[in-house]
Amino acid sequence: MDGPSGPQKRPNRRPPHVVASHLFLVEDGRLLFLKRRNTGYFDGYYSVPAGHVEEGETAVQAVIREAREELGITLRSVEFAYVMHRFEGHYRVRLLLQGAGV
């Protein structure tokens, strides 16, 4: 913002965001779901493989890492599918990526 005496610094009012990558792994028209357990977050519910984007990581790197950690597979391709932004006590950004496994 510019004022009469030049540029003025605006207070940082941007809320912190939790960013996660979610994997849509589709094979033969079927979508893979996992049953959550031992996480402390919605255990017993079904979810696609997912995880937080760690510092220094891209969303694609995060979903490749999660596929390796949660499924034991290496993805051969990853492409952007959708983004979701919501407030759940704090702001969350979900990057939904479609991948193909080996």
N, C-alpha and C positions, 0 to 999 in steps of 0.2 A: 504494500500500500504506500502510495506517495502522499506526503503531507507538504505543508508550506515550506518546510526546511529539508525536503528530500525524502528518501525512502524511510519508512518507519517499520519496525519489526512488529508483527502481529503475534500475540500470544499463541502458543501451540495449543489448539483446541481439538486436535485430532484424537479420536479415541483409539486405544490399543485394539488390535484385531488378532484373533487366533486364526491361523491359516492352516487348512488341512487339505490333503489330496485324497480323493476317493477313486477307486478303480472300478470301472464297468468292464468286466471281463466276459465277453460274449463269445460263445462257441456253439455252433449249430443252432443259433436262435435261442440259446439258453443263457441266462445271466447268473453268474456265480454269487452266492451269498455265504457268509460265515456266521456261525452262532457264537456270539460274544461270550467270553468267559475269562475269569481271573484278571479283569481289567479295572473293576470298580466303577465302570461307566456303562450302564445299560446291559450288564451281564444277563445272559439268557435270551436276549433279543437277537434278531438277525440283522446283518449289515453287510455291505460290500467291503472288501479289504480297503483299509484307509489308515491314515496317520497324519500327525502334524508335520508341517514343513519345518525342518530344523534350520537353525541359523546358517547361512551360507549355501543353502540348498535351493534349487528351483523346484517348482511343483512337479515337473516331470521326473527329476531325480528322486524326489520323495516317494512318488508312486512306484517307481522302479525298485527302490529300497524296500518299501512295504510289501511288494509282491514277493521279493526274495525272502524277507523275514517271516511273513505270515503264510505264504503258500509254497515257498521253496522253489519258485520258478523264476526264470529270466524272461522278461517281456521282449518280444521281437519288434513290437511297434507300440507307440503311444500317441494318441491325438486328443486334442481338446474337445470336450463334449458340451459342458455347461458350467455356469458359475452360480452359486447361491450365496446371498449375503443375508444374515439374520441377526437378531439380538436375542440373547439367551442369558441375561444377567451381564453379559459382555458381548461385544461384537464378534461374530464368527464369519469367516469367508471359507466356503467350500468350493474347491476346484474339482470338478468331475471330469475324469479323463477316461477314454475308452482305450483298452489295450488288447493285444493279442499275445497269447503265451507261446512258449516253445513247444 
